[in-house]
Amino acid sequence: MSTDHQPPVIVWFRNDLRLRDHPALSAAAGAPIVAVHVLDDAAAGNWARGGASRWWLHQSIDALATELATAGVQLVLRRGGSVEVISELARETGAQAVHCSRGFEPWSVELETGLRDKLHSQGVLLRRFAGVLIHDPDQIKTKEGGPYKVYSPFWRTLSGQEIRVPVSRPTLHGYRGHVASDRLADWGLEPTRPDWAEGLRETWTPGEVGAQRRLAEFLDTAIEQYDARRDLPGIEGTSRLSPHLHFGEVSPAQVWQAVGNAIGRRGLTGKAPTVFLKELVWREFSYHLLHHFPSLPEKAFREPFERFPWAPHQGDIGAWQKGRTGYPIVDAGMRELWATGWMHNRVRMITASFLTKHLMVPWQVGEAWFWDCLVDADLASNSASWQWVAGSGADAAPYFRIFNPILQGQKFDPEGEYVRRWVPELAKLPGKYLHAPWTAPAGVLGAAGVRLGETYPVPIVEHGAARERAMAAYEMIRAG
């Protein structure tokens, strides 16, 4: 059926950069489509995309534009305030409606409300659809009718609900009128000089095709041993789907269904698939927290921690950021982050604990650094996870759980593959001393080419003393 004489529908692509399982797109498929992505840095305020995330956005938009073009749809790029840009685009094209996936960051809620009112004054309908999460945060409630603040009962409730069935890629019809668009290259999302993105390019394939490939590889090679291998940073034991999920190149409903299909097709047994799905639902839990408690990225969820006596030293922060703390597992993680825009989850916990508890630096400082460096920088997951480690969040790790970076390295990188890769100046050191090089005899250090304080730093803080200082601070706020 021809759509030439129908008014178009604008599909506003946000963190949903895919064509499959895109309910907002599928609902618009009977009309001519005007696809648009708006670069609106001002709306997010302090949480505008960081450098690594902007790099990924460039690649993902490029991939989406290619996929849409094969379906006969132009991806329009506009920069500016989303409300003004989209309302003007509706006037230009005579659109009957605007479709989008619902967002849950505080600024997303404000944007959607403002856009709805603006479009209503023009006689244009705004329709919001599911797709970012498994369930709308207002649908999952405790028996008392409030939001969950503890993960375990949240998991039990959500996993007992019917999961939305992903929708297939629709047949699309592009709007035939001329619509002006920015050039992606003019947005300046990629670094110029210095070009720090080489490691990102070598590590990742952004876009829907890359996301589906990553998911398939994980299900084929790693999910059966996920529970046993997910904490070992030296091997490929995790899915690495987090940036693809953040940018909506694959939906959580698609991932959930794919895991179920793999279980049925291959007869997978054991707890590994469930352990993986619980990680997927932690992301969901984080979004539900952010929706109900929008101050989560800035303020301690547990009010007593607003009085915590942080004692940061600027030099210590710089050493942590650069991977020069003198603790190999911490330094390896921070260098992996800088090189690839990603860090293994176990090491995220170790490095976050080190910053907040060994160095007494506020968790917001680490949260901001991760926000700039991570390709999967996700406001909900980033803030909830940093607060979890710091002890101030919902269902948080107890504050007295202070990761010992030496023991953590020995336990989760026992052969030293991870440290040797990311801290190559220690590569020749025997495994016995690898996670505590200052304990090695002078002769062993010399044979390995290690000169403490020169080729590799001495520890910037002593673990035992740091632990005592952190515990004393915690006791102070606990006493009121």
WOPELIN-V305571 format. One record per residue. RES is the residue in one letter. SS is DSSP state (A for helix, B for strand, O for the rest). Layout:
BEGIN
RES	SS
RES	SS
END
This chain:
BEGIN
M	O
S	O
T	O
D	O
H	O
Q	O
P	O
P	O
V	B
I	B
V	B
W	B
F	B
R	O
N	O
D	O
L	O
R	O
L	O
R	O
D	O
H	O
P	A
A	A
L	A
S	A
A	A
A	A
A	O
G	O
A	O
P	O
I	B
V	B
A	B
V	B
H	B
V	B
L	B
D	O
D	O
A	A
A	A
A	A
G	A
N	A
W	A
A	O
R	O
G	O
G	A
A	A
S	A
R	A
W	A
W	A
L	A
H	A
Q	A
S	A
I	A
D	A
A	A
L	A
A	A
T	A
E	A
L	A
A	A
T	A
A	O
G	O
V	O
Q	O
L	B
V	B
L	B
R	B
R	B
G	O
G	O
S	A
V	A
E	A
V	A
I	A
S	A
E	A
L	A
A	A
R	A
E	A
T	A
G	O
A	O
Q	O
A	B
V	B
H	B
C	B
S	B
R	O
G	O
F	O
E	O
P	A
W	A
S	A
V	A
E	A
L	A
E	A
T	A
G	A
L	A
R	A
D	A
K	A
L	A
H	A
S	A
Q	O
G	O
V	O
L	B
L	B
R	B
R	B
F	B
A	O
G	O
V	O
L	O
I	O
H	O
D	O
P	O
D	O
Q	O
I	O
K	O
T	O
K	O
E	O
G	O
G	O
P	O
Y	O
K	O
V	O
Y	A
S	A
P	A
F	A
W	A
R	A
T	A
L	A
S	A
G	O
Q	O
E	O
I	O
R	O
V	O
P	O
V	O
S	O
R	O
P	O
T	O
L	O
H	O
G	B
Y	O
R	O
G	O
H	O
V	O
A	O
S	O
D	O
R	O
L	A
A	A
D	A
W	A
G	O
L	O
E	O
P	O
T	O
R	O
P	O
D	O
W	O
A	O
E	A
G	A
L	A
R	A
E	A
T	A
W	O
T	O
P	O
G	O
E	A
V	A
G	A
A	A
Q	A
R	A
R	A
L	A
A	A
E	A
F	A
L	A
D	A
T	A
A	O
I	A
E	A
Q	A
Y	A
D	A
A	A
R	A
R	O
D	O
L	O
P	O
G	O
I	O
E	O
G	O
T	O
S	O
R	O
L	O
S	A
P	A
H	A
L	A
H	A
F	O
G	O
E	O
V	O
S	O
P	A
A	A
Q	A
V	A
W	A
Q	A
A	A
V	A
G	A
N	A
A	A
I	A
G	A
R	A
R	A
G	O
L	O
T	O
G	O
K	O
A	A
P	A
T	A
V	A
F	A
L	A
K	A
E	A
L	A
V	A
W	A
R	A
E	A
F	A
S	A
Y	A
H	A
L	A
L	A
H	A
H	A
F	O
P	O
S	O
L	O
P	O
E	O
K	O
A	O
F	O
R	O
E	A
P	A
F	A
E	A
R	A
F	O
P	O
W	O
A	O
P	O
H	O
Q	A
G	A
D	A
I	A
G	A
A	A
W	A
Q	A
K	A
G	O
R	O
T	O
G	O
Y	O
P	A
I	A
V	A
D	A
A	A
G	A
M	A
R	A
E	A
L	A
W	A
A	A
T	A
G	O
W	O
M	O
H	O
N	A
R	A
V	A
R	A
M	A
I	A
T	A
A	A
S	A
F	A
L	A
T	A
K	A
H	A
L	O
M	O
V	O
P	O
W	A
Q	A
V	A
G	A
E	A
A	A
W	A
F	A
W	A
D	A
C	A
L	O
V	O
D	O
A	O
D	O
L	A
A	A
S	A
N	A
S	A
A	A
S	A
W	A
Q	A
W	A
V	A
A	A
G	O
S	O
G	O
A	O
D	O
A	O
A	O
P	O
Y	O
F	O
R	O
I	O
F	O
N	O
P	A
I	A
L	A
Q	A
G	A
Q	A
K	A
F	A
D	O
P	O
E	O
G	O
E	A
Y	A
V	A
R	A
R	A
W	A
V	O
P	A
E	A
L	A
A	O
K	O
L	O
P	O
G	A
K	A
Y	A
L	A
H	O
A	O
P	A
W	A
T	A
A	O
P	O
A	A
G	A
V	A
L	A
G	A
A	A
A	O
G	O
V	O
R	O
L	B
G	O
E	O
T	O
Y	B
P	O
V	O
P	O
I	O
V	O
E	O
H	A
G	A
A	A
A	A
R	A
E	A
R	A
A	A
M	A
A	A
A	A
Y	A
E	A
M	A
I	A
R	A
A	O
G	O
END
